[in-house]
Amino acid sequence: MAMGMDRTSSSSVAELGAGDVEGAKVADHQEYAEVLSVASRRRKRRWNIRSWSTLDLLSVAAVVVALLLILGAIYMHLKQRPHLGRLHITRKEKGNELVDTEALPISLDVAAGVAAQSITTFRPLTVEPSEDCLPCIAVAATDNQPVTCGGKPCGIYRISWLYWMDAQGTSDPDNPLTQAGYEGCVPVARCAEGLVRSYVRRFGYDCDGDGLIGCRDHVMLHLNGPTGCRMGKPLPALAELRMNKCLAKKDLQ
């Protein structure tokens, strides 16, 4: 009977030992699971921090790029100057400097749009300079004396190569004079007149804002170019004096 009790006690002890072992295993598993959970949360936190850092960097980069684009646009806008025509008038005459223009490029598409708008809003049926107006343009530009532009003859109208290129857009294709090369055209009076007419047809505008397009506007366009004309840029004093004398003499506006 004593042996039966010993067996029972041993069995109970074994069961208790097994229970303790199982409990220890469960505790170990729980601790391991908690460690894994903490590690997972830390990884997620690090990933979220990295994700936010990347988004922040992208946002900052986008803002910087936008600011640079805005500053670039402002710089380009400020850098642009009014188009002063296709003339290179730099010499001094009678102690007064006529004008020191720098030929600036003008978009032909923009100019064509300007001309088209002018036709429908401000122009009369024709804006070609009359036979009496052409001499006044030459007088205002050069005092009707042949001059040179960049070391090359550019005639009494002081027509630069860029002016000639602009005028080619509307010149008469059947006129061999206006279709001649630059150096073969601008020193010749008849050919130069054709270029001036073409230029006025293309860019003609009410430069002085009086509601009419007359010879004064043609002179301003010729000397100041399309943008200077549209901005109402005044002529140099000497050119203004010459123009006014010629217009008064020929009774032109």
Secondary structure, DSSP 4 states (H G I P E B T S, - for coil): -HHHHHHHHHHHHHHHHHHHHHHHHHHHHHHHHHHHHHHHHHHHHHHHHHHHHHHHHHHHHHHHHHHHHHHHHHHHHHH------S-----EETTEE----------HHHHHHHHHHHHHHT--S--PPPTTHHHHHHHHHHTT--EEETTEEEETTT--HHHHHHHHTTS-TT-TTTTS-HHHHTTSHHHHHHHHHHHHHHH---TT-SS---HHHHHHHHHHHHHHHHTTPPPPHHHHHHHHHHHHHHT--
